[in-house]
Amino acid sequence: MAVAVITGGSRGIGAAAVEAFAARGDRVYFLYEKEHAAATAVAEKTGATAICCDVADGQAVREAFRQIGHVDVLVCNAGICQYGLMSMTSEETWDRVFAVNVKGIYHCVNAAMESFLQKQKGCVITVSSMWGQVGASCEAAYSASKGAVIALTQALAKELGPSGIRVNCVAPGVILTDMCAGIDPEILEEMAQEAPVGRNGKPEDVAKAMVFLADAEFITGQVLPVNGGYVI
């Protein structure tokens, strides 16, 4: 039985990932920041253990991983988005997006490293976005942070590969989660029709890709688009 740690696991893609890894028999821990009721519901549904932790806080992450101990699979899913012109984006907002989306991965990978190195084996799955690949207007901070996630994934795959640690990335497209709540339904439908598969994604679509990468022992340093062909 593998031990999987999933950040941002109380809702959306993270909650779907918790369910997917638990369903295959893994011992699952998930981190969340604010959604206490949602985290409790996910834990009760899946049998996973919820730990309240802001991934941007290095000390909090280290304490969480001390509770967990052994780690086999680390899914760095926690992320926040920001909409608006870059000229209207405050420095505080810009820094917070990068602190969660990029520095959170730094904290979590380093916290899991001792366990990985002890057995010379491990799997890290990061979560970028199709906007990290091609950029999105009025999402400069989000796009830039998700582009950084891709570069970090590739760098870590090269750095950690000799120690038996694989690092891969999923890059979701339009996934129907809370992040889409503020988008006009007509725009969502237009985007669905622009995708070759003719629909937007579900959290479960991304979770399945994560499970695949967790099992794919000869794949590392790759970005797996989960976008229905919206970006090819």
TALINMO-V273994 format. One record per backbone hydrogen bond with DSSP energy under -1.0 kcal/mol. NH is the residue of the N-H (numbers start at 1). CO is the residue of the C=O. E is the energy in kcal/mol with one decimal. If there is no record, write none. Layout:
<<NH | CO | E> <NH | CO | E>>
This chain:
<<4 | 27 | -2.5> <5 | 73 | -2.9> <6 | 29 | -2.4> <7 | 75 | -2.6> <9 | 31 | -2.4> <15 | 11 | -1.3> <16 | 12 | -2.0> <17 | 13 | -2.3> <18 | 14 | -2.4> <19 | 15 | -2.2> <20 | 16 | -2.3> <21 | 17 | -2.7> <22 | 18 | -2.2> <23 | 19 | -2.1> <25 | 22 | -1.7> <26 | 21 | -1.9> <27 | 2 | -3.0> <29 | 4 | -2.7> <30 | 49 | -2.8> <31 | 6 | -2.2> <32 | 51 | -1.8> <36 | 34 | -2.3> <39 | 35 | -2.6> <40 | 36 | -2.4> <41 | 37 | -2.0> <42 | 38 | -2.3> <43 | 39 | -2.6> <44 | 40 | -2.5> <45 | 41 | -2.1> <46 | 42 | -2.2> <47 | 43 | -2.5> <49 | 28 | -2.4> <51 | 30 | -2.6> <53 | 32 | -3.6> <57 | 54 | -2.1> <61 | 57 | -2.2> <62 | 58 | -2.3> <63 | 59 | -2.1> <64 | 60 | -2.1> <65 | 61 | -2.4> <66 | 62 | -1.5> <67 | 63 | -1.4> <68 | 64 | -1.4> <69 | 65 | -2.9> <72 | 3 | -2.5> <73 | 3 | -2.3> <74 | 123 | -3.0> <75 | 5 | -3.3> <76 | 125 | -2.9> <77 | 75 | -1.4> <84 | 138 | -2.4> <88 | 85 | -1.3> <89 | 86 | -1.6> <94 | 90 | -2.5> <95 | 91 | -2.6> <96 | 92 | -2.0> <97 | 93 | -2.4> <98 | 94 | -1.9> <99 | 95 | -2.4> <100 | 96 | -2.1> <101 | 97 | -2.6> <102 | 98 | -1.9> <103 | 98 | -2.5> <106 | 102 | -1.7> <107 | 103 | -2.6> <108 | 104 | -2.3> <109 | 105 | -3.0> <110 | 106 | -2.0> <111 | 107 | -2.0> <112 | 108 | -1.8> <116 | 112 | -2.1> <117 | 113 | -3.0> <118 | 114 | -1.8> <119 | 115 | -1.1> <121 | 116 | -1.9> <122 | 164 | -1.5> <123 | 72 | -1.7> <124 | 166 | -2.8> <125 | 74 | -3.1> <126 | 168 | -2.8> <127 | 76 | -1.1> <128 | 170 | -3.0> <130 | 172 | -2.6> <132 | 129 | -1.2> <134 | 130 | -2.0> <135 | 131 | -1.5> <139 | 136 | -1.7> <143 | 139 | -3.1> <144 | 140 | -2.8> <145 | 141 | -2.3> <146 | 142 | -2.4> <147 | 143 | -2.1> <148 | 144 | -1.9> <149 | 145 | -1.5> <150 | 146 | -1.4> <151 | 147 | -1.9> <152 | 148 | -2.7> <153 | 149 | -2.4> <154 | 150 | -2.2> <155 | 151 | -2.3> <156 | 152 | -2.7> <157 | 153 | -2.2> <158 | 154 | -1.5> <159 | 155 | -2.2> <160 | 156 | -3.2> <161 | 157 | -1.3> <163 | 160 | -1.6> <164 | 161 | -2.4> <165 | 160 | -1.7> <166 | 122 | -2.6> <168 | 124 | -2.5> <169 | 222 | -2.6> <170 | 126 | -2.3> <171 | 224 | -2.4> <173 | 226 | -2.2> <176 | 201 | -2.7> <177 | 175 | -1.9> <180 | 177 | -1.8> <181 | 178 | -1.7> <183 | 180 | -1.9> <188 | 184 | -2.1> <189 | 185 | -2.2> <190 | 186 | -2.1> <191 | 187 | -2.4> <192 | 188 | -2.1> <193 | 189 | -2.1> <194 | 190 | -1.2> <197 | 228 | -1.6> <198 | 195 | -2.1> <201 | 174 | -3.3> <205 | 202 | -1.5> <207 | 203 | -2.2> <208 | 204 | -2.2> <209 | 205 | -1.2> <210 | 206 | -2.1> <211 | 207 | -2.2> <212 | 208 | -2.2> <213 | 209 | -2.2> <214 | 210 | -2.1> <215 | 211 | -1.4> <216 | 212 | -1.3> <217 | 215 | -1.5> <219 | 216 | -1.5> <221 | 167 | -3.0> <224 | 169 | -3.2> <226 | 171 | -1.9> <230 | 227 | -1.7>>
